[in-house]
Amino acid sequence: MAGTETHRFKQWQLSTTLGIDGLNLVKDASITQIGDEEVLVEMHAASLNFLDLFVARGGQPGTLKQMPNPGLVPGCDGCGIIKAVGAAVKKFATGDRVVTHLIGRIPDDAKDDFTSLRSSLGIGTNGTLTQYGIFHESNIVHAPRSLSFDQAATLPCSGLTAYNALFGLGGRQIQENQWVLVQGTGGVSVAALQIAVAVGAHVVATTSSAEKAVKLEGLGAKHVLNYRDTPEWGLPARALTPGQAGFDHVVDIGGEATLGESVKAVKTDGVVSTIGLLGGPTDRQVPMMAVLHNACTVRGLVAGTRQQMRDFVAFVDEKGMKPTLDDMVFGIEDARKAYWRQGRQQHFSKVVIKLHD
Ligand SMILES: NC(=O)c1ccc[n+]([C@@H]2O[C@H](COP(=O)([O-])OP(=O)(O)OC[C@H]3O[C@@H](n4cnc5c(N)ncnc54)[C@H](OP(=O)(O)O)[C@@H]3O)[C@@H](O)[C@H]2O)c1
């Protein structure tokens, strides 16, 4: 097919060796053919998620450790330009700028879960850490017009999840002047902060780092609490809201370690979105009385639908939201260093890997 003749190019692959050092750089990858419903994308940038580290270390959604899929291209987030389209592709054309969407081949409004996540880009389907990638057309959406490749590459996993947390529950979409609490300075949390600020909401954030606290304030956080100095931050955070009424939205990425504080901080009838388990296991129990007392909704969610991804892209263009990148941006050959930076939690917001100069 015309347009698919690429030079030999660089591509990362998962190997049978667990861990970040098991990632394998192939320097002579090639593409010969694309299917009728597929597109060939010249990839310009990818960004990392906690999920990518989890997969490299042998994790699979909802299961215990197992060997990664050897030869599979890792990475779920990326942005590039279409170089060729299959005969049956209707919604995309050569030259379109696109971002990836984690889970393909399900309807636009189908909610993700751990079963569908196992087939997602970088887990069960070839992902984004490649200079050229073939994707099913349901695994891409048009990129925002207002963002660079690097910025747009941050949207698919953590960005969409943050958007779903704040807009995904019918009747409870975030509104101007509401109060939102975000935890830590990873990709999901900084995206949630930026989305909230873009709609005119007030944000309180937590972090373990004084240096990162300054960056959070620079992005518009009204108050920042250090969750190491104040492990029981729920009521102190609540005290920062008008009338100590609590938060309309709490975006919880810590799981068992943070949920107890989240339900103390949330407003009556507010929403706690439970997204991740970064805090690890703990002996602390979730105070169920706080859940009842605040009559809150605790909502688990997995990424977001393809339609939500399109809505998020439109939101970004309309609001002029510029996703925050970590201070360090890596080249394709240094992808392992990028993984290590994220794995050591040295990053702020999104670690980006440039795939073409
Ligand atoms: N449900 C879904 O669909 C979905 C989608 C995306 C991500 N996730 C999950 O959400 C979590 C975050 O993902 P990510 O990609 O944003 O991760 P990330 O960028 O690697 O986030 C790392 C940051 O989290 C913060 N953190 C760690 N433990 C914390 C704690 N106990 N309290 C508060 N903050 C803490 C730290 O911030 P400081 O350095 O500032 O302390 C750390 O730098 C992960 O568990 C991931 O698996 C779930």
Ligand as a Chemical Component Dictionary entry (heavy atoms), coordinates in Angstrom:
data_LIG
# 
_chem_comp.id                   LIG 
_chem_comp.type                 NON-POLYMER 
_chem_comp.pdbx_formal_charge   0 
_chem_comp.three_letter_code    LIG 
# 
loop_
_chem_comp_atom.comp_id 
_chem_comp_atom.atom_id 
_chem_comp_atom.alt_atom_id 
_chem_comp_atom.type_symbol 
_chem_comp_atom.charge 
_chem_comp_atom.model_Cartn_x 
_chem_comp_atom.model_Cartn_y 
_chem_comp_atom.model_Cartn_z 
_chem_comp_atom.pdbx_ordinal 
LIG N1  N1  N 0  -8.380 4.102  36.963 1  
LIG C1  C1  C 0  -7.744 4.489  35.857 2  
LIG O1  O1  O 0  -8.261 4.424  34.753 3  
LIG C2  C2  C 0  -6.368 5.048  35.966 4  
LIG C3  C3  C 0  -5.831 5.822  34.920 5  
LIG C4  C4  C 0  -4.572 6.403  35.104 6  
LIG C5  C5  C 0  -3.870 6.164  36.278 7  
LIG N2  N2  N 1  -4.412 5.355  37.231 8  
LIG C6  C6  C 0  -3.727 5.121  38.497 9  
LIG O2  O2  O 0  -3.634 6.372  39.163 10 
LIG C7  C7  C 0  -2.424 6.429  39.875 11 
LIG C8  C8  C 0  -1.653 7.663  39.389 12 
LIG O3  O3  O 0  -1.214 7.454  38.066 13 
LIG P1  P1  P 0  -0.210 8.499  37.398 14 
LIG O4  O4  O 0  0.106  7.998  36.030 15 
LIG O5  O5  O -1 -0.731 9.863  37.576 16 
LIG O6  O6  O 0  1.051  8.268  38.357 17 
LIG P2  P2  P 0  2.392  9.038  38.514 18 
LIG O7  O7  O 0  2.505  10.143 37.522 19 
LIG O8  O8  O 0  3.486  8.031  38.524 20 
LIG O9  O9  O 0  2.221  9.669  39.982 21 
LIG C9  C9  C 0  3.281  9.665  40.885 22 
LIG C10 C10 C 0  2.996  10.667 42.010 23 
LIG O10 O10 O 0  1.921  10.238 42.850 24 
LIG C11 C11 C 0  2.072  10.867 44.093 25 
LIG N3  N3  N 0  1.776  9.935  45.182 26 
LIG C12 C12 C 0  2.303  8.724  45.437 27 
LIG N4  N4  N 0  1.807  8.225  46.591 28 
LIG C13 C13 C 0  0.954  9.171  47.087 29 
LIG C14 C14 C 0  0.158  9.279  48.244 30 
LIG N5  N5  N 0  0.133  8.313  49.190 31 
LIG N6  N6  N 0  -0.592 10.392 48.408 32 
LIG C15 C15 C 0  -0.573 11.372 47.483 33 
LIG N7  N7  N 0  0.179  11.336 46.358 34 
LIG C16 C16 C 0  0.934  10.248 46.190 35 
LIG C17 C17 C 0  3.502  11.379 44.197 36 
LIG O11 O11 O 0  3.431  12.809 44.172 37 
LIG P3  P3  P 0  4.472  13.729 44.973 38 
LIG O12 O12 O 0  5.826  13.400 44.384 39 
LIG O13 O13 O 0  4.015  15.100 44.669 40 
LIG O14 O14 O 0  4.357  13.367 46.408 41 
LIG C18 C18 C 0  4.165  10.812 42.956 42 
LIG O15 O15 O 0  5.173  11.634 42.423 43 
LIG C19 C19 C 0  -1.720 5.103  39.634 44 
LIG O16 O16 O 0  -2.053 4.205  40.693 45 
LIG C20 C20 C 0  -2.333 4.600  38.352 46 
LIG O17 O17 O 0  -2.293 3.203  38.217 47 
LIG C21 C21 C 0  -5.632 4.791  37.093 48 
# 
loop_
_chem_comp_bond.comp_id 
_chem_comp_bond.atom_id_1 
_chem_comp_bond.atom_id_2 
_chem_comp_bond.value_order 
_chem_comp_bond.pdbx_ordinal 
LIG N1  C1  SING 1  
LIG C1  O1  DOUB 2  
LIG C1  C2  SING 3  
LIG C2  C3  SING 4  
LIG C2  C21 DOUB 5  
LIG C3  C4  DOUB 6  
LIG C4  C5  SING 7  
LIG C5  N2  DOUB 8  
LIG N2  C6  SING 9  
LIG N2  C21 SING 10 
LIG C6  O2  SING 11 
LIG C6  C20 SING 12 
LIG O2  C7  SING 13 
LIG C7  C8  SING 14 
LIG C7  C19 SING 15 
LIG C8  O3  SING 16 
LIG O3  P1  SING 17 
LIG P1  O4  DOUB 18 
LIG P1  O5  SING 19 
LIG P1  O6  SING 20 
LIG O6  P2  SING 21 
LIG P2  O7  DOUB 22 
LIG P2  O8  SING 23 
LIG P2  O9  SING 24 
LIG O9  C9  SING 25 
LIG C9  C10 SING 26 
LIG C10 O10 SING 27 
LIG C10 C18 SING 28 
LIG O10 C11 SING 29 
LIG C11 N3  SING 30 
LIG C11 C17 SING 31 
LIG N3  C12 SING 32 
LIG N3  C16 SING 33 
LIG C12 N4  DOUB 34 
LIG N4  C13 SING 35 
LIG C13 C14 SING 36 
LIG C13 C16 DOUB 37 
LIG C14 N5  SING 38 
LIG C14 N6  DOUB 39 
LIG N6  C15 SING 40 
LIG C15 N7  DOUB 41 
LIG N7  C16 SING 42 
LIG C17 O11 SING 43 
LIG C17 C18 SING 44 
LIG O11 P3  SING 45 
LIG P3  O12 DOUB 46 
LIG P3  O13 SING 47 
LIG P3  O14 SING 48 
LIG C18 O15 SING 49 
LIG C19 O16 SING 50 
LIG C19 C20 SING 51 
LIG C20 O17 SING 52 
# 
